[in-house]
Amino acid sequence: MTEHAIEGSRVAAFFDLDKTVIAKSSTLAFSRPFFQEGLINRRAVLKSAYAQFVFMLAGADADQMDRMRSHITALCEGWDVEQVRSIVDETLHDIVDPLVYKEATQLITDHKTEGHDVVVVSASGEELVAPISDMVGATHSVGTRMVVSDGRYSGDVDFYCAGENKAVAVKQLAEEHEYDLARCYAYSDSITDLPLLEAVGHPTAVNPDRALRKVATQRGWPVLTFSDPVSLRARIPRPSGTAVAVTAIGLGAATAAGVAWYGLRRRRRS
């Protein structure tokens, strides 16, 4: 627990997204529909596939995340925000529904039964993080925010929700919603989310990369393995098109996903 824990009366469970709630990078999962709609070219699709391969093997470190973020912010410059939201609206459930871990949905249900808020905190873009969070029944969500100018992404980042910034976001939420961070929970797969895990009293490693597993073992943190992606259709009602359209893309995973989302946003500029 950090020295600057926010004292409050409520409890929240903070979840990373990729490889914690869903079985792959949320952003990279959308590479096909974005290619089909002209947002990215075939080369970008291949790069995304390779990034996903690397991510699934080991995850990206902080330096890799920064390089990917730079590449993707440049790639998404000029994308039309409404077009992106429309694509996500039309494809969200078909793409994400089969990827959600059954174990994660059960854990989320358990926390809500205990009266805890559930918050998804992801490096993925907030346009994707929000609708996925709604799908799994989260109370709140925080994602990376891109700068928008005249209805298009400018290529600049307003808030990159990764690394230390996840802890910043969690502490802000604690102030807004009166969470007692000493009683709160956090779940992640990546060592890049160590600041997030250290910000709460009950950190847990889920499908941890090698570095996080080592830290969890040294500190006696619980380690969970999620391995059973299962469809939500039969258990979670589909949100309205309007609700989903309000948000859209995302990058997740405290690694490759954090940058991949931006790579998905290179809308044709003509």
C-alpha positions in Angstrom: 0.0 0.0 0.0 1.4 3.4 -0.9 2.0 6.2 1.7 -0.5 8.4 -0.1 -3.5 6.1 0.0 -6.8 7.9 -0.2 -9.0 7.2 2.7 -12.7 6.7 2.1 -15.6 4.4 2.9 -16.2 2.6 -0.3 -14.4 -0.3 -2.0 -13.5 -0.8 -5.7 -11.9 -3.6 -7.8 -9.7 -2.2 -10.5 -9.2 -4.5 -13.6 -6.7 -4.2 -16.4 -8.3 -5.3 -19.7 -6.1 -7.3 -22.0 -5.2 -10.8 -20.8 -7.0 -10.0 -17.5 -10.6 -9.6 -18.6 -10.3 -10.6 -22.3 -8.0 -13.1 -23.9 -6.1 -10.8 -26.3 -5.3 -7.2 -27.1 -8.6 -5.4 -27.4 -7.2 -3.0 -29.9 -5.5 -5.6 -32.1 -8.7 -7.6 -32.2 -10.3 -4.8 -34.2 -7.6 -4.8 -37.0 -9.8 -6.7 -39.5 -12.9 -4.4 -39.4 -10.7 -1.3 -39.4 -8.9 -2.7 -42.5 -12.2 -3.5 -44.2 -13.4 0.0 -43.6 -10.2 1.6 -44.9 -8.8 2.9 -41.6 -5.6 0.8 -41.9 -3.8 -0.8 -44.8 -2.7 -4.5 -45.2 0.8 -3.7 -43.9 -0.7 -2.3 -40.7 -2.8 -5.4 -40.3 0.3 -7.6 -40.6 2.1 -5.4 -38.0 -0.8 -5.7 -35.7 -0.8 -9.5 -36.1 2.9 -9.6 -35.3 2.5 -7.3 -32.3 -0.3 -9.6 -31.0 1.9 -12.6 -31.4 4.7 -11.0 -29.3 2.2 -9.7 -26.8 0.6 -13.2 -26.3 4.1 -14.7 -25.8 5.5 -12.3 -23.3 4.0 -8.9 -23.3 5.7 -5.6 -24.0 8.0 -3.7 -21.7 7.7 0.0 -21.0 10.1 0.9 -23.8 8.2 -1.2 -26.3 5.0 0.5 -25.2 6.4 3.9 -25.8 7.7 3.0 -29.3 4.4 1.4 -30.2 2.5 4.4 -28.9 4.5 6.8 -31.0 4.0 4.6 -34.1 0.3 4.4 -33.5 -0.4 8.0 -32.7 1.1 8.9 -36.0 -0.9 6.1 -37.7 -4.3 7.3 -36.4 -3.8 10.9 -37.2 -6.8 12.2 -39.3 -9.2 9.3 -38.5 -12.8 10.4 -38.3 -14.0 9.9 -34.7 -17.6 9.1 -35.7 -16.6 6.6 -38.3 -14.5 4.8 -35.7 -17.3 4.7 -33.3 -19.7 3.4 -35.9 -17.3 0.6 -36.8 -16.9 -0.4 -33.1 -20.6 -0.2 -32.6 -21.3 -2.6 -35.5 -18.6 -5.1 -34.6 -18.0 -4.9 -30.8 -20.0 -7.9 -29.7 -18.9 -10.2 -32.6 -15.3 -9.5 -31.8 -15.1 -9.1 -28.1 -17.9 -11.4 -26.9 -15.9 -14.7 -27.5 -12.8 -13.3 -25.9 -14.0 -12.5 -22.3 -12.6 -14.8 -19.7 -15.3 -16.7 -17.8 -13.2 -16.5 -14.6 -13.1 -12.7 -15.0 -16.8 -12.4 -15.3 -17.3 -14.5 -12.2 -14.8 -12.4 -10.3 -16.5 -9.2 -11.4 -19.9 -10.7 -10.3 -18.4 -11.6 -6.9 -17.1 -8.1 -6.3 -20.5 -6.6 -7.2 -22.2 -9.0 -4.9 -20.0 -7.7 -2.1 -21.1 -4.2 -3.0 -17.9 -3.2 -4.6 -17.6 -0.9 -7.6 -15.8 -2.5 -10.6 -13.5 -0.3 -12.6 -11.7 -1.2 -15.9 -8.4 0.7 -16.2 -6.8 0.2 -19.6 -4.1 1.6 -21.9 -6.6 1.0 -24.7 -8.5 4.0 -26.0 -11.5 5.0 -23.9 -13.7 4.6 -27.0 -13.2 0.9 -26.8 -12.7 0.5 -23.1 -16.0 2.0 -22.1 -18.3 -0.3 -24.2 -16.3 -3.4 -23.3 -16.6 -2.3 -19.6 -20.4 -2.0 -20.1 -20.5 -5.5 -21.6 -18.9 -7.1 -18.5 -20.9 -5.1 -16.0 -18.2 -2.7 -14.8 -19.3 0.4 -12.8 -16.7 2.8 -14.3 -13.8 2.7 -16.8 -10.7 4.7 -17.7 -8.8 4.5 -20.9 -6.3 6.4 -23.0 -7.7 9.7 -24.3 -6.8 11.1 -27.7 -7.0 14.7 -28.7 -9.8 15.4 -31.2 -9.8 18.4 -33.5 -12.7 19.1 -35.9 -14.1 15.6 -35.4 -10.8 13.8 -36.2 -7.9 12.5 -34.1 -5.1 14.9 -34.1 -2.4 12.3 -33.5 -1.7 13.7 -30.0 -2.5 12.0 -26.7 -4.4 13.9 -23.9 -3.9 11.1 -21.3 -2.0 7.9 -21.8 -3.5 5.4 -19.3 -0.5 3.2 -18.8 2.2 2.6 -16.3 2.3 5.2 -13.5 -0.7 7.0 -15.1 -2.9 4.1 -14.1 -2.1 4.7 -10.5 -2.8 8.4 -11.1 -6.2 7.6 -12.6 -7.0 5.2 -9.7 -6.2 7.8 -7.1 -8.3 10.4 -8.9 -11.2 8.0 -8.9 -10.7 7.3 -5.2 -11.0 11.0 -4.5 -14.1 11.3 -6.7 -15.9 8.2 -5.3 -14.5 8.0 -1.8 -12.8 4.7 -2.3 -10.6 3.5 0.5 -7.6 2.3 -1.5 -6.3 0.2 1.4 -9.4 -1.9 1.1 -9.5 -1.9 -2.7 -8.5 -4.6 -5.1 -6.5 -4.6 -8.4 -5.9 -7.2 -11.1 -3.4 -7.2 -13.9 -1.1 -9.4 -16.0 1.8 -7.0 -16.7 4.7 -5.7 -14.8 4.0 -2.3 -16.4 0.9 -2.2 -14.1 3.0 -2.5 -10.9 2.1 1.1 -9.9 -1.6 0.2 -10.2 -1.2 -2.9 -8.1 0.9 -1.1 -5.5 -1.8 1.6 -5.2 -4.3 -0.8 -3.5 -4.3 -3.0 -0.4 -5.3 -6.2 -2.3 -3.2 -6.6 -5.5 -3.5 -9.8 -7.6 -1.6 -11.0 -10.6 -3.7 -12.6 -13.3 -1.9 -14.5 -16.1 1.3 -12.6 -15.1 4.2 -12.1 -17.3 7.6 -13.3 -16.0 8.5 -10.1 -14.2 5.2 -9.7 -12.5 5.1 -13.3 -11.4 8.5 -12.8 -9.8 7.3 -9.7 -7.9 4.0 -11.4 -6.9 6.0 -14.3 -5.5 8.4 -12.1 -3.6 5.6 -10.1 -2.1 3.2 -12.9 -1.4 0.5 -11.6 -3.8 -2.2 -14.0 -5.1 -1.6 -15.3 -8.6 -4.6 -16.3 -10.7 -4.8 -18.1 -14.1 -7.7 -17.3 -16.4 -7.9 -19.6 -19.4 -11.5 -20.0 -20.4 -12.9 -17.4 -22.8 -16.6 -17.9 -23.0 -19.5 -16.1 -24.8 -21.4 -13.5 -22.8 -24.4 -13.4 -25.0 -26.4 -15.8 -22.9 -25.5 -14.1 -19.6 -25.1 -10.4 -20.3 -27.8 -8.3 -22.1 -26.6 -6.5 -25.2 -26.4 -2.8 -24.6 -28.3 -0.5 -27.0 -26.6 0.7 -30.1 -26.7 4.3 -28.8 -24.9 3.3 -25.6 -22.2 1.5 -27.4 -21.7 4.2 -30.0 -20.9 6.7 -27.4 -17.5 4.9 -27.1 -15.4 2.8 -29.3 -11.8 1.8 -29.8 -9.1 0.7 -27.4 -5.7 -0.6 -26.7 -5.5 -2.5 -23.5 -3.0 -4.7 -21.8 -0.4 -2.8 -20.1 1.7 -3.5 -23.1 1.2 -4.0 -26.8 -2.4 -3.1 -26.5 -1.6 0.3 -25.0 -0.1 1.3 -28.3 -2.0 -0.9 -30.7 -5.2 0.9 -30.3 -3.7 4.0 -31.8 -2.5 1.9 -34.7 -6.1 1.0 -35.4 -7.1 4.6 -35.9 -5.4 5.7 -39.1 -8.6 6.6 -40.9 -8.2 7.4 -44.6 -7.8 11.1 -44.7 -9.4 11.8 -48.1 
